[in-house]
Amino acid sequence: SASGKYFLDSIKETARKRAYTFGVFRQPKFSLAEFGENANCIGAAALVLENMLDVAFQGTWGLPLSSKTVSQKQIT
């Protein structure tokens, strides 16, 4: 959003102080949203759509659409 540029440096500094950066962990990357002023509306619509599809998929297959633990073996 338009106000993001005012907070980005402060957020980066705080994250660099608190983030784990050893081994496989790297510094987090930050960028401003690219959807502009409508980002919050687009995100809200995406959550509604995900919820609707989740309910529909669960009714069809008995599995939640957003489940990260569902393996291909469970589906077939």
FIROLUM-308630 format. One line per field, with one value per residue: residue number from 0; z, x, y of N, C-alpha, C, O in turn. Coordinates in nm, 2 decimals. Atoms other than C-alpha are relative to their C-alpha. Last residue first. Layout:
! FIROLUM-308630
nugu NUM  ... $
npz Z  ... $
npx X  ... $
npy Y  ... $
capz Z  ... $
capx X  ... $
capy Y  ... $
cpz Z  ... $
cpx X  ... $
cpy Y  ... $
opz Z  ... $
opx X  ... $
opy Y  ... $
END
This chain:
! FIROLUM-308630
nugu 75  74  73  72  71  70  69  68  67  66  65  64  63  62  61  60  59  58  57  56  55  54  53  52  51  50  49  48  47  46  45  44  43  42  41  40  39  38  37  36  35  34  33  32  31  30  29  28  27  26  25  24  23  22  21  20  19  18  17  16  15  14  13  12  11  10  9  8  7  6  5  4  3  2  1  0 $
npz 0.09  0.09  -0.07  -0.03  0.12  0.09  0.09  -0.03  0.04  -0.09  -0.04  0.11  0.01  -0.04  -0.14  -0.03  0.11  0.02  -0.12  0.02  0.11  -0.04  -0.11  0.07  0.08  -0.09  -0.05  0.10  0.02  -0.12  0.01  0.09  -0.07  -0.10  0.07  0.06  -0.11  -0.06  -0.01  -0.11  -0.02  0.04  0.13  0.07  -0.01  0.12  -0.01  0.10  0.07  -0.03  0.06  -0.02  0.12  0.07  0.00  0.12  0.00  0.08  -0.06  -0.13  0.00  0.05  -0.11  -0.11  0.04  -0.01  -0.14  -0.06  0.05  -0.11  -0.12  0.01  -0.03  -0.13  0.01  0.00 $
npx 0.03  0.10  0.13  0.05  0.06  -0.10  0.06  -0.05  -0.14  -0.08  -0.12  -0.09  -0.01  -0.13  -0.02  -0.10  -0.02  0.13  0.02  -0.09  0.05  0.13  -0.03  -0.05  0.11  0.10  -0.06  0.00  0.14  0.03  -0.08  0.07  0.12  -0.03  -0.04  0.12  0.08  -0.06  0.11  0.10  0.04  0.14  0.01  0.11  0.14  0.04  0.12  0.01  0.13  0.07  -0.05  0.09  0.09  0.03  -0.11  -0.07  -0.11  0.01  0.06  -0.05  -0.14  0.00  0.05  -0.10  -0.12  0.04  0.01  -0.13  -0.08  -0.02  -0.04  -0.14  -0.10  -0.06  -0.08  0.08 $
npy 0.11  -0.04  -0.01  0.13  0.06  0.04  0.10  0.13  0.01  0.09  -0.07  -0.05  -0.14  -0.05  0.02  0.10  0.09  0.08  0.09  0.11  0.08  0.07  0.09  0.11  0.06  0.06  0.12  0.10  0.04  0.08  0.13  0.08  0.04  0.10  0.12  0.05  0.05  0.12  0.11  -0.03  -0.14  -0.02  -0.04  0.06  -0.06  -0.09  -0.08  -0.10  -0.01  -0.12  -0.12  -0.11  -0.01  0.12  0.09  -0.01  0.10  0.12  0.11  0.02  0.04  0.14  0.08  -0.01  0.07  0.14  0.04  -0.01  0.11  0.10  -0.07  -0.04  0.10  -0.02  -0.12  -0.12 $
capz -0.47  -0.24  0.06  -0.16  -0.30  0.05  0.26  0.53  0.40  0.42  0.23  0.03  0.33  0.27  0.25  -0.12  -0.24  0.08  0.17  -0.18  -0.15  0.20  0.10  -0.22  -0.02  0.23  -0.04  -0.21  0.11  0.19  -0.17  -0.14  0.18  0.01  -0.29  -0.08  0.14  -0.17  -0.34  -0.27  -0.47  -0.57  -0.57  -0.20  -0.08  -0.05  0.23  0.23  0.54  0.61  0.57  0.77  0.63  0.89  1.08  1.03  1.29  1.28  1.56  1.47  1.10  1.15  1.35  1.09  0.80  0.98  1.04  0.68  0.55  0.77  0.55  0.23  0.34  0.35  -0.02  0.00 $
capx -0.61  -0.64  -0.46  -0.17  -0.13  -0.07  -0.30  -0.10  -0.12  -0.50  -0.63  -0.88  -1.02  -1.09  -1.42  -1.40  -1.71  -1.83  -1.47  -1.42  -1.73  -1.64  -1.28  -1.40  -1.61  -1.34  -1.08  -1.32  -1.38  -1.01  -0.93  -1.20  -1.04  -0.70  -0.83  -1.01  -0.70  -0.48  -0.71  -0.48  -0.20  -0.19  0.19  0.23  0.56  0.86  1.04  1.30  1.39  1.76  1.86  1.81  1.99  2.27  2.25  2.02  1.75  1.54  1.52  1.76  1.70  1.32  1.34  1.55  1.33  1.01  1.16  1.27  0.93  0.72  0.71  0.71  0.40  0.18  0.10  0.00 $
capy -4.23  -3.92  -4.06  -4.17  -3.83  -3.69  -3.48  -3.31  -2.95  -2.95  -2.65  -2.84  -3.03  -3.40  -3.58  -3.60  -3.42  -3.25  -3.15  -3.01  -2.79  -2.67  -2.59  -2.42  -2.18  -2.12  -2.06  -1.82  -1.62  -1.60  -1.49  -1.22  -1.09  -1.08  -0.90  -0.64  -0.58  -0.55  -0.30  0.00  -0.15  -0.51  -0.52  -0.53  -0.39  -0.61  -0.80  -1.07  -1.27  -1.32  -1.68  -2.00  -2.30  -2.27  -1.94  -1.65  -1.68  -1.36  -1.11  -0.83  -0.87  -0.87  -0.54  -0.37  -0.49  -0.37  -0.03  0.01  -0.10  0.13  0.45  0.25  0.07  0.38  0.36  0.00 $
cpz 0.06  -0.10  -0.10  0.07  0.02  -0.13  -0.11  -0.09  0.02  -0.06  0.09  0.04  -0.11  -0.02  0.06  0.14  0.03  -0.11  -0.02  0.11  -0.02  -0.11  0.04  0.10  -0.07  -0.07  0.10  0.05  -0.10  -0.02  0.12  -0.02  -0.10  0.07  0.09  -0.07  -0.06  0.11  0.06  0.02  0.11  0.03  -0.05  -0.14  -0.09  0.02  -0.13  0.01  -0.11  -0.07  0.04  -0.06  0.01  -0.13  -0.08  -0.01  -0.14  0.02  -0.07  0.07  0.14  0.00  -0.03  0.11  0.11  -0.04  0.02  0.15  0.06  -0.04  0.12  0.12  -0.01  0.03  0.13  0.00 $
cpx -0.05  -0.04  -0.11  -0.13  -0.06  -0.07  0.10  -0.06  0.05  0.14  0.09  0.13  0.09  0.00  0.13  0.02  0.09  0.02  -0.13  -0.02  0.09  -0.05  -0.12  0.04  0.04  -0.11  -0.09  0.06  -0.01  -0.14  -0.04  0.06  -0.08  -0.13  0.03  0.03  -0.13  -0.08  0.05  -0.11  -0.10  -0.05  -0.15  -0.01  -0.10  -0.14  -0.02  -0.13  0.00  -0.14  -0.08  0.07  -0.09  -0.08  -0.04  0.12  0.07  0.12  0.00  -0.06  0.06  0.15  0.01  -0.04  0.10  0.12  -0.03  0.00  0.14  0.10  0.04  0.05  0.14  0.11  0.07  0.09 $
cpy -0.12  -0.12  0.03  0.00  -0.13  -0.06  -0.04  -0.11  -0.15  -0.02  -0.08  0.06  0.04  0.15  0.05  -0.03  -0.11  -0.10  -0.09  -0.10  -0.12  -0.09  -0.08  -0.11  -0.13  -0.07  -0.07  -0.13  -0.12  -0.06  -0.09  -0.14  -0.09  -0.05  -0.11  -0.13  -0.07  -0.06  -0.13  -0.10  0.02  0.14  0.02  0.05  -0.08  0.05  0.08  0.07  0.11  0.00  0.12  0.13  0.12  0.03  -0.13  -0.09  0.01  -0.09  -0.13  -0.13  -0.02  -0.04  -0.15  -0.09  0.00  -0.09  -0.15  -0.05  -0.01  -0.11  -0.10  0.08  0.05  -0.10  0.03  0.12 $
opz -0.01  -0.13  -0.08  0.04  -0.03  -0.12  -0.18  -0.07  -0.02  -0.17  0.15  -0.02  -0.13  -0.12  0.17  0.17  0.01  -0.10  0.02  0.09  -0.04  -0.09  0.05  0.07  -0.07  -0.03  0.09  0.02  -0.08  0.02  0.10  -0.04  -0.06  0.09  0.07  -0.06  -0.01  0.11  0.06  0.12  0.21  0.00  -0.17  -0.16  -0.19  0.10  -0.19  0.04  -0.09  -0.19  0.10  -0.04  -0.09  -0.22  -0.09  -0.07  -0.24  0.04  -0.02  0.15  0.16  0.04  0.05  0.17  0.14  0.03  0.11  0.19  0.11  0.05  0.21  0.14  0.07  0.13  0.12  0.01 $
opx -0.07  -0.16  -0.23  -0.21  -0.16  -0.20  0.16  -0.02  0.16  0.16  0.18  0.23  0.20  -0.06  0.17  0.09  0.06  -0.04  -0.13  -0.01  0.03  -0.09  -0.12  0.02  -0.03  -0.15  -0.10  0.01  -0.07  -0.17  -0.05  -0.01  -0.14  -0.14  -0.01  -0.05  -0.17  -0.10  -0.02  -0.18  -0.10  -0.17  -0.17  0.01  -0.06  -0.22  0.08  -0.23  0.07  -0.14  -0.19  0.19  -0.15  -0.04  -0.16  0.23  0.00  0.23  -0.03  0.01  0.14  0.18  0.06  0.05  0.16  0.15  0.03  0.09  0.18  0.15  0.11  0.17  0.23  0.19  0.18  0.21 $
opy -0.22  -0.13  -0.01  -0.09  -0.17  -0.08  0.05  -0.22  -0.18  -0.06  -0.03  0.04  -0.02  0.20  0.02  -0.13  -0.23  -0.21  -0.20  -0.22  -0.23  -0.20  -0.21  -0.23  -0.23  -0.18  -0.19  -0.24  -0.22  -0.18  -0.21  -0.24  -0.19  -0.17  -0.22  -0.23  -0.17  -0.18  -0.23  -0.10  -0.06  0.16  0.05  0.17  -0.14  0.00  0.13  0.00  0.21  -0.03  0.11  0.15  0.16  0.11  -0.16  -0.05  0.00  -0.05  -0.24  -0.19  -0.11  -0.16  -0.23  -0.16  -0.11  -0.19  -0.21  -0.12  -0.11  -0.17  -0.06  0.08  0.00  -0.07  0.09  0.12 $
END
